[in-house]
């Protein structure tokens, strides 16, 4: 079994321990979708569409356009030559307004280099110019440009250096190169942005063969010493072949100190230090968003000395402000989380910082219709899970006997839940505390179920025992004939399960200890047990089905809880087609369906009359109306007949169930 997989409740169908993480991932997807919709609404409220710019004249009498989004800040064309009387110059502007009017057209040139220091465009070879477009319309959402090129990788970049992109943007006809004579910061600007990303590699666990030779153990010790000496994260230099660039029109006036850092990193202020008359406000160039939101690590190329050239495709378009803010914020948060996890820090919700990457991969690779359906059924999954839990607890609270209950199954569930919990603790680095908490609650619920069926007592051990005390399970009352049969059938079912399960467990453990690597013997034991739980946990329902078969009745089963649980298995089937996983794992999710169809058949084969109280002191359904019981009470004869008097046969006596009920057989009572 693979290491580092999160957990699920014992008894869920799963081929590998990864499945619980998948369910958790879909909950995160639902939260992401809800956040996305909320952000869309909020951003539209904060960033309404701009009205047309106003036209006025400057000091020279020329007609100029003033963006209406500048508010009280004058247009850059009309900036004062000196501050107002008594005004104070602020080095860091309080508010900034667009320097150019919108909509507008610009020229864009992008070059690449291994240095962040700009090189004159006249001395740059054409091979290093990867993008060059003229008259691109800022604010014209139908204007889209695409360019493809091949980059010759510099030697410094091959040795883990950064490949820098130099962006030159200016009004049509203006000089774009800051090193060239005639460059005017009022009409053009230049900035740099890395084309490569230095991403910390995921910290790999130190595994070893438990049956390895001494020489191998010595090598492991040397590796451990190296790991102590170089304890920092391993960083790789990655390049993505697709780059999406987006101008963001309509941002309007921004409070610089209140602007989120994810947005502020793309703000480029007017470099001369110009201010309005108050000395507090300035201007910023059009935001060009280098959109790395959809750049997945799985699609990136790690750069090393063998990589000589890199293909690149650049798309240039316009992006709405609310989309820009949402993408930039999520991307920055994901990077910070991955960096924190790489340096050994703990995240608030657990995990390793790659959850957002998984969500984006699902959004990219999944059909939108299927994704929408999955989002809906995720909500249903949570509802059914809650209803199943509530119904299960109510069933055991109302249960007054042990008929049809497999005590061994409950104890086995306690054991499986405990194994999963220990496995999660052993792999707690990648496990959310929420999952650990829910797993702990599940163990407590299973333990409570045991106390509703039997009395748990601590008794003195027989003389000569190693442990002076032992835990015993005692019946709460003298068992009836049917309860004794239930106990007998439960023992028979588990005897055959032991005969089938123990050899499988031993075979898997032997294979794992010989061919797989583990952190320690403890980790091997826990991993082997949890692997068996995930692989064969669904068999825990088999004793209940066997008891139903021998008793020829399903009236003792918690019908509502079973229905909710099986509905969730079908939702898991839908998840199996949405998330990437091996074929065998995908087929493994359908194992619970077999149990479900057998249970459905038993409900049909052993159906009961729901209008009467059954032999277990219950209605056919847990929620049978109390009026039925009252009506049955009224139908009793007012007096006990004479000993020799005949008793009328009512057709179906109160004690008849299952096949007896269907055939109309009944017992006569004196």
C-alpha positions in Angstrom: 0.0 0.0 0.0 1.3 3.5 -0.8 2.5 5.7 1.9 0.9 9.1 2.9 -2.6 8.4 1.9 -5.4 9.9 4.1 -8.2 7.9 5.6 -11.8 7.0 5.2 -14.3 5.4 7.5 -13.8 1.8 7.9 -15.9 -0.3 5.6 -15.9 2.1 2.7 -15.0 0.7 -0.6 -11.5 1.6 -1.5 -8.7 -0.1 -3.4 -6.0 2.1 -1.9 -5.8 4.5 1.0 -6.0 7.5 -1.4 -9.8 7.4 -1.7 -10.6 9.3 1.5 -8.4 12.2 0.3 -10.5 12.3 -2.8 -13.7 12.7 -0.9 -12.1 15.5 1.1 -10.8 17.0 -2.2 -14.3 17.3 -3.6 -15.5 19.1 -0.5 -12.7 21.6 -1.1 -13.9 21.8 -4.7 -17.3 22.7 -3.5 -15.9 25.4 -1.2 -13.8 26.7 -4.1 -16.9 27.0 -6.3 -18.9 28.7 -3.6 -16.0 31.1 -3.0 -15.7 31.7 -6.8 -19.4 32.6 -7.1 -19.3 34.9 -4.1 -16.2 36.7 -5.3 -17.8 37.1 -8.7 -20.8 38.9 -7.1 -18.7 41.0 -4.8 -16.2 42.1 -7.4 -18.9 43.1 -9.8 -20.3 45.4 -7.1 -16.9 46.9 -6.3 -15.7 47.2 -9.9 -18.6 48.4 -12.0 -18.1 49.1 -15.7 -16.5 52.5 -16.3 -18.3 55.2 -18.2 -16.8 56.9 -21.2 -13.8 59.1 -20.6 -14.2 62.9 -20.4 -12.5 65.2 -23.0 -10.9 68.4 -21.9 -7.9 70.6 -22.8 -4.5 70.7 -21.2 -2.3 73.8 -20.4 -1.2 73.9 -24.1 -4.7 73.9 -25.4 -4.6 70.3 -26.7 -7.6 68.0 -26.4 -7.0 65.2 -23.9 -9.2 62.4 -22.4 -9.5 62.1 -18.7 -10.4 58.6 -17.3 -13.6 58.9 -15.2 -12.1 56.3 -12.8 -9.5 58.6 -11.5 -12.0 60.2 -9.1 -10.5 63.4 -7.5 -7.0 62.6 -8.8 -6.4 64.7 -12.0 -5.4 63.0 -15.2 -1.7 62.5 -15.7 -1.8 64.9 -18.6 -3.1 67.6 -16.2 -0.7 66.9 -13.3 0.5 70.1 -11.6 4.1 71.1 -11.9 4.3 71.8 -8.2 2.4 70.9 -5.0 -0.5 73.0 -3.6 0.5 75.5 -1.0 1.0 73.8 2.4 0.8 70.3 0.8 3.3 67.6 1.9 5.0 65.2 -0.5 4.4 61.5 0.4 7.1 59.1 -0.8 4.6 56.2 -0.8 1.4 57.4 -2.5 -1.9 56.9 -0.7 -4.1 56.4 -3.8 -3.1 55.7 -7.4 -5.1 56.2 -10.6 -4.7 54.9 -14.2 -2.0 56.9 -16.1 -3.6 56.3 -19.5 -7.2 56.6 -20.5 -9.2 53.5 -21.2 -9.9 52.0 -23.7 -6.6 52.5 -25.4 -4.1 50.7 -27.7 -0.6 49.6 -26.9 2.5 48.0 -28.4 4.0 45.1 -26.6 7.5 43.5 -26.9 8.7 40.6 -24.7 12.3 39.3 -24.5 14.0 36.7 -22.4 17.4 36.8 -20.7 19.3 35.1 -17.9 19.7 38.6 -16.3 17.2 40.9 -14.7 19.1 43.9 -16.0 17.5 45.2 -19.2 19.6 44.9 -22.4 19.0 47.5 -25.2 16.5 46.1 -27.7 18.9 47.0 -30.5 21.5 44.6 -29.2 19.1 41.7 -28.5 19.1 38.8 -31.0 15.8 38.0 -32.6 15.9 34.5 -31.1 15.4 36.1 -27.7 12.4 38.1 -28.7 9.4 35.8 -28.0 6.5 38.2 -28.4 6.0 41.4 -30.5 2.5 42.9 -31.2 1.3 46.3 -32.1 -2.0 48.2 -31.5 -3.4 45.7 -29.0 -6.7 47.1 -27.6 -6.8 47.4 -23.8 -10.5 47.0 -22.9 -11.4 45.3 -26.2 -12.2 41.8 -25.0 -12.5 40.5 -28.5 -8.9 41.4 -29.2 -6.7 38.3 -28.7 -3.1 37.7 -29.8 -1.1 34.5 -29.9 2.6 34.0 -30.6 4.8 30.9 -30.5 8.6 30.7 -30.2 11.5 28.5 -29.3 13.9 29.7 -26.5 17.5 28.8 -26.5 18.2 28.0 -22.8 21.2 30.0 -21.5 23.8 28.1 -19.5 23.0 30.0 -16.3 19.4 28.9 -16.5 20.5 25.3 -17.0 22.4 25.6 -13.8 19.3 26.5 -11.8 19.3 30.1 -12.8 16.2 32.2 -13.5 14.9 32.8 -17.0 13.8 36.5 -16.9 11.1 38.0 -19.1 11.5 41.6 -20.0 8.2 43.3 -20.8 8.1 46.5 -22.9 4.7 48.2 -23.1 3.9 51.6 -24.6 1.4 53.7 -26.5 1.5 53.2 -30.3 4.5 54.8 -31.9 6.3 55.5 -28.6 9.9 54.4 -27.8 9.7 51.2 -25.7 13.3 50.8 -24.8 14.4 52.7 -21.6 18.0 52.6 -22.9 17.1 54.3 -26.1 17.1 58.0 -26.7 13.6 59.5 -26.7 12.1 57.1 -24.1 9.3 58.9 -22.2 7.9 57.3 -19.1 4.6 59.1 -19.8 4.1 56.9 -22.9 5.9 53.6 -22.1 7.1 51.4 -19.3 9.3 48.3 -18.7 9.1 45.6 -16.1 10.5 42.1 -15.5 8.9 38.8 -14.5 10.4 35.3 -14.2 9.5 32.8 -16.9 10.7 29.9 -14.7 9.5 29.0 -11.2 11.7 27.6 -8.5 9.4 25.2 -6.8 10.3 23.2 -3.6 10.1 19.5 -4.3 7.9 17.4 -2.1 9.7 16.1 0.9 10.1 12.4 0.3 10.0 9.9 3.2 13.1 7.9 4.0 12.1 4.3 3.4 14.1 1.1 3.7 13.7 -2.6 3.1 13.0 -4.2 6.5 14.7 -7.4 5.4 17.7 -5.6 3.9 21.3 -6.7 4.4 23.7 -4.9 6.7 25.4 -3.2 3.8 22.1 -1.7 2.8 21.5 -0.6 6.4 24.9 1.1 6.4 24.0 3.0 3.2 20.8 4.1 4.8 22.8 5.5 7.7 25.0 7.4 5.4 21.9 8.8 3.6 20.5 9.8 7.0 23.6 11.7 7.8 23.5 13.5 4.5 19.9 14.4 5.2 20.8 15.9 8.5 23.6 17.9 6.9 21.4 19.2 4.1 18.1 19.6 5.9 16.6 22.3 3.7 14.1 21.7 0.9 15.3 20.6 -2.5 14.3 23.3 -5.1 13.8 22.6 -8.8 13.8 25.0 -11.7 10.6 24.5 -13.7 9.3 26.0 -17.0 5.7 25.9 -18.4 5.3 26.0 -22.2 2.1 28.1 -22.1 2.0 31.6 -20.8 -1.2 33.7 -20.6 -0.9 37.5 -20.3 -3.9 39.6 -19.6 -4.4 43.4 -19.4 -6.9 44.3 -16.6 -8.9 47.3 -17.6 -11.3 49.1 -15.3 -9.4 48.8 -12.0 -10.0 52.5 -11.3 -8.5 54.3 -8.4 -6.8 52.0 -5.9 -5.8 52.6 -2.2 -2.3 51.4 -2.4 -2.0 50.4 1.3 -5.3 48.6 1.3 -4.7 46.7 -2.0 -4.0 43.0 -1.5 -0.4 42.0 -2.0 -1.5 39.6 -4.8 -2.7 42.6 -6.8 0.0 45.0 -5.7 2.7 42.7 -7.2 1.4 43.5 -10.6 1.1 47.3 -10.0 3.8 49.4 -11.7 3.8 53.0 -10.6 4.9 56.1 -12.5 8.7 56.1 -11.9 9.4 59.8 -11.9 7.7 60.3 -8.5 5.1 62.7 -9.9 2.2 63.5 -7.5 -1.0 65.4 -7.7 -1.4 68.8 -5.9 -1.9 67.2 -2.5 1.4 65.3 -2.8 -0.4 62.1 -1.7 -1.6 60.5 -4.9 0.1 59.2 -8.0 -0.6 57.1 -11.2 0.0 53.5 -12.3 0.5 51.9 -15.7 -2.0 49.4 -17.1 -1.9 46.1 -15.2 -0.5 43.3 -17.2 -1.3 40.1 -15.3 1.1 37.2 -15.9 -1.5 34.5 -15.4 0.1 31.3 -14.0 -3.2 30.2 -12.4 -3.7 27.2 -14.8 0.0 26.3 -14.9 0.1 22.9 -13.3 3.4 21.4 -12.1 2.5 18.1 -13.9 2.7 20.0 -17.2 6.0 21.7 -16.4 9.5 20.8 -17.6 12.3 20.7 -15.1 15.3 22.5 -16.5 18.8 21.0 -16.3 21.9 20.7 -18.4 20.3 18.4 -20.9 17.6 20.9 -21.8 18.8 23.0 -24.7 15.6 24.6 -26.1 12.2 25.3 -24.7 9.0 25.9 -26.8 6.7 28.6 -25.6 3.2 29.8 -26.5 2.1 33.2 -25.4 -1.6 34.4 -25.3 -2.5 38.0 -24.8 -6.0 39.1 -23.9 -8.1 41.2 -21.5 -9.4 40.0 -18.2 -12.2 41.3 -16.0 -11.0 42.8 -12.6 -12.9 40.3 -10.5 -11.4 37.4 -12.3 -7.9 38.9 -11.9 -8.3 39.4 -8.2 -9.7 35.9 -7.6 -7.0 34.2 -9.6 -4.1 36.2 -8.2 -5.2 35.8 -4.6 -5.7 32.0 -4.9 -2.5 31.5 -6.8 -0.5 33.5 -4.2 -2.1 31.6 -1.3 -1.3 28.3 -3.0 2.3 29.2 -3.5 2.7 30.3 0.1 1.1 27.1 1.3 3.4 25.0 -0.8 6.5 26.9 0.3 5.5 26.7 4.0 4.9 22.9 3.7 8.2 22.5 1.9 10.1 24.1 4.7 8.5 21.9 7.3 5.8 24.3 8.5 2.3 23.2 9.4 -0.8 24.5 7.5 -4.0 25.5 9.3 -6.1 22.7 7.7 -3.3 20.2 7.4 -2.2 18.8 4.0 0.9 19.6 2.0 -0.1 22.6 0.1 -0.9 20.8 -3.1 -4.7 20.7 -2.7 -5.3 23.7 -4.9 -3.2 22.1 -7.6 -5.4 19.0 -7.4 -8.6 21.2 -7.6 -7.3 23.0 -10.7 -6.3 19.7 -12.3 -9.8 18.4 -11.8 -11.4 21.5 -13.2 -9.1 21.3 -16.3 -9.5 17.6 -17.0 -13.2 17.0 -16.1 -16.2 17.6 -18.4 -18.0 20.8 -17.1 -21.4 19.0 -17.1 -20.0 16.1 -15.1 -18.2 18.6 -12.8 -21.5 20.4 -12.2 -23.3 17.2 -11.4 -20.5 16.2 -9.0 -20.7 19.5 -7.2 -24.4 18.8 -6.6 -24.0 15.3 -5.5 -21.2 16.4 -3.1 -23.8 18.3 -1.2 -26.1 15.2 -1.2 -23.2 13.1 0.0 -22.7 15.3 3.0 -26.5 15.3 3.7 -26.8 11.5 3.4 -23.7 11.0 5.6 -25.3 13.1 8.3 -28.7 11.4 8.0 -27.0 7.9 8.0 -25.2 8.8 11.2 -28.3 10.2 12.9 -30.5 7.2 11.9 -27.8 4.7 13.0 -27.6 6.3 16.4 -31.3 6.4 16.8 -31.6 2.7 15.8 -29.2 1.6 18.5 -30.8 3.8 21.1 -34.3 2.3 20.4 -33.0 -1.3 20.1 -34.1 -3.4 23.1 -32.7 -6.7 22.1 -29.7 -8.3 20.2 -31.7 -10.0 17.5 -29.9 -9.6 14.1 -27.0 -7.7 15.6 -23.5 -8.9 14.8 -21.5 -8.0 17.9 -18.3 -9.2 16.2 -18.9 -6.8 13.3 -19.2 -3.9 15.7 -16.0 -4.9 17.4 -14.3 -5.4 14.1 -15.4 -1.9 13.1 -13.8 -0.5 16.3 -10.6 -2.3 15.4 -10.6 -1.1 11.8 -11.4 2.5 12.8 -8.5 2.4 15.3 -6.1 1.0 12.6 -7.1 3.8 10.3 -6.6 6.4 13.0 -3.1 5.1 13.8 -2.3 5.1 10.1 -3.4 8.7 9.9 -1.2 9.6 12.9 1.7 7.8 11.3 1.2 9.9 8.2 0.0 13.1 10.0 2.2 15.4 7.9 -0.2 15.1 4.9 -3.4 14.6 6.9 -5.9 17.3 7.9 -6.7 17.6 11.6 -10.3 17.7 10.6 -10.0 14.1 9.2 -8.2 13.0 12.3 -10.9 14.5 14.5 -13.7 12.9 12.5 -12.0 9.5 12.6 -11.6 9.8 16.4 -15.4 10.5 16.7 -16.1 7.5 14.6 -14.2 5.3 17.0 -16.1 6.6 20.0 -19.5 6.0 18.2 -18.5 2.4 17.5 -17.5 1.9 21.1 -20.8 3.3 22.2 -22.6 0.8 20.0 -20.8 -2.0 21.8 -22.2 -0.8 25.2 -25.7 -0.7 23.8 -25.5 -4.4 22.9 -23.4 -6.0 25.7 -22.1 -5.0 29.1 -18.4 -4.3 29.1 -16.8 -5.4 32.3 -13.3 -5.6 33.7 -12.8 -8.9 35.5 -10.0 -10.6 37.3 -8.0 -13.0 35.1 -7.7 -16.7 36.0 -4.7 -17.7 38.1 -1.4 -17.9 36.3 -2.4 -15.3 33.6 0.2 -12.7 32.6 -2.3 -9.8 32.9 -4.2 -9.7 36.2 -7.3 -8.2 34.6 -9.2 -8.7 31.4 -12.1 -7.1 29.6 -15.1 -9.3 29.2 -18.4 -8.8 27.2 -21.5 -10.0 29.1 -25.0 -10.2 27.9 -27.4 -7.5 29.2 -30.1 -10.0 29.8 -30.9 -13.7 29.3 -30.9 -14.2 25.6 -34.1 -15.4 23.9 -34.1 -18.3 21.4 -33.8 -15.9 18.4 -31.0 -13.9 20.1 -29.2 -17.2 20.7 -29.6 -18.1 17.1 -28.2 -14.6 16.1 -25.2 -15.2 18.2 -24.7 -18.6 16.7 -25.0 -17.4 13.1 -22.7 -14.5 13.9 -20.0 -16.9 15.1 -20.4 -19.1 12.0 -20.1 -16.2 9.6 -17.0 -14.9 11.2 -15.5 -18.4 11.3 -15.6 -18.5 7.5 -14.5 -14.9 7.2 -11.4 -15.7 9.3 -10.7 -18.7 7.1 -10.8 -16.5 4.0 -9.4 -13.2 5.4 -6.4 -14.4 7.5 -4.6 -16.1 4.6 -5.1 -13.0 2.4 -3.7 -10.8 5.2 -0.7 -13.0 5.7 -0.1 -13.2 1.9 -0.2 -9.5 1.6 2.0 -8.9 4.6 4.6 -11.4 3.2 4.6 -9.6 -0.1 4.8 -6.2 1.5 7.7 -7.0 3.8 9.7 -8.7 1.0 9.1 -6.3 -2.0 8.1 -3.0 -0.5 10.0 -0.4 1.6 8.8 1.1 4.9 9.9 3.6 7.5 9.9 1.1 10.4 8.4 -2.2 11.5 5.6 -0.3 13.3 4.9 1.6 10.0 4.9 -1.8 8.2 2.4 -3.3 10.6 0.0 -0.3 10.5 0.3 0.0 6.7 -0.4 -3.7 6.2 -3.4 -3.6 8.5 -4.9 -0.5 6.9 -4.3 -1.9 3.5 -6.3 -5.0 4.5 -9.0 -2.8 6.0 -9.4 -0.8 2.7 -9.2 -3.9 0.6 -11.5 -6.2 2.6 -13.4 -3.8 4.9 -16.6 -4.2 2.8 -16.7 -7.8 4.0 -17.8 -6.6 7.4 -21.3 -6.4 6.0 -21.3 -10.1 5.0 -22.1 -11.4 8.6 -25.2 -9.2 8.7 -26.4 -10.6 5.3 -25.7 -14.1 6.6 -27.7 -13.5 9.7 -30.6 -12.1 7.6 -30.4 -15.3 5.5 -30.6 -17.6 8.4 -33.3 -15.6 10.3 -35.2 -15.1 7.0 -35.9 -11.5 8.2 -34.5 -8.0 7.7 -36.8 -6.3 10.2 -34.0 -5.8 12.7 -31.9 -3.9 10.2 -31.6 0.0 10.4 -33.4 0.5 7.1 -32.9 4.3 6.9 -29.3 4.2 7.8 -28.6 1.4 5.4 -30.3 3.3 2.6 -28.4 6.5 3.2 -25.1 4.6 3.3 -25.8 2.8 0.1 -26.8 6.1 -1.6 -23.4 7.4 -0.7 -21.7 4.4 -2.3 -23.3 5.3 -5.6 -22.1 8.9 -5.1 -18.6 7.4 -4.6 -19.1 5.6 -7.9 -19.6 8.9 -9.6 -16.5 10.3 -7.9 -14.6 7.3 -9.4 -15.3 8.6 -12.9 -14.4 12.2 -12.0 -11.0 11.8 -10.3 -7.9 10.3 -12.0 -7.1 6.9 -10.6 -5.9 3.5 -11.7 -8.4 1.1 -13.4 -8.3 -1.4 -10.6 -8.9 1.3 -8.0 -11.8 2.5 -10.0 -13.3 -1.0 -10.1 -12.7 -1.4 -6.4 -15.2 1.4 -5.7 -18.0 -0.8 -7.0 -17.6 -3.5 -4.3 -20.1 -2.0 -1.9 -22.7 -2.1 -4.7 -22.6 -5.9 -4.5 -23.5 -5.8 -0.8 -26.2 -3.3 -1.6 -27.9 -5.4 -4.3 -27.8 -8.5 -2.0 -29.4 -6.4 0.7 -32.1 -5.2 -1.7 -32.8 -8.8 -2.7 -33.2 -9.8 1.0 -35.6 -7.0 1.6 -37.7 -8.3 -1.2 -37.3 -12.0 -0.2 -37.9 -11.4 3.5 -40.4 -8.6 3.2 -42.7 -8.1 6.2 -46.1 -6.7 6.9 -45.5 -3.1 7.9 -48.9 -2.6 9.5 -48.0 -4.8 12.5 -45.4 -5.0 15.2 -42.8 -7.7 14.4 -41.3 -10.3 16.7 -38.4 -7.9 17.6 -40.6 -5.4 19.4 -40.3 -3.0 16.5 -42.3 -2.0 13.4 -41.1 -3.0 10.0 -39.7 0.5 9.9 -38.0 2.3 12.7 -40.5 5.1 12.5 -43.7 3.0 12.5 -46.5 5.2 13.8 -47.5 4.7 17.4 -51.2 4.5 16.3 -50.5 1.0 14.9 -49.5 -0.2 18.4 -52.6 1.4 19.9 -54.8 -0.2 17.3 -53.3 -3.6 18.0 -53.9 -3.2 21.7 -57.5 -2.4 21.1 -57.9 -5.5 18.9 -57.0 -7.9 21.8 -59.9 -9.9 23.3 -61.3 -8.5 26.5 -61.0 -11.7 28.5 -58.9 -14.9 28.4 -61.0 -17.7 27.0 -61.5 -21.0 28.8 -58.8 -23.6 28.6 -60.8 -25.9 26.4 -62.3 -23.2 24.2 -61.1 -23.0 20.6 -59.1 -20.0 19.5 -59.9 -18.3 16.2 -57.1 -18.3 13.7 -56.6 -14.7 12.6 -54.6 -15.6 9.6 -51.1 -14.2 10.6 -50.2 -14.3 14.2 -48.1 -11.7 15.9 -45.1 -13.9 16.0 -44.9 -14.7 12.3 -42.3 -13.1 10.2 -40.4 -13.6 7.0 -41.4 -16.6 5.0 -44.0 -17.5 7.6 -45.7 -14.2 7.1 -45.8 -14.6 3.4 -47.2 -18.1 3.5 -49.9 -17.1 6.1 -48.6 -19.5 8.8 -49.2 -18.6 12.4 -48.9 -20.1 15.8 -51.8 -20.5 18.1 -51.7 -18.9 21.5 -53.4 -20.1 24.7 
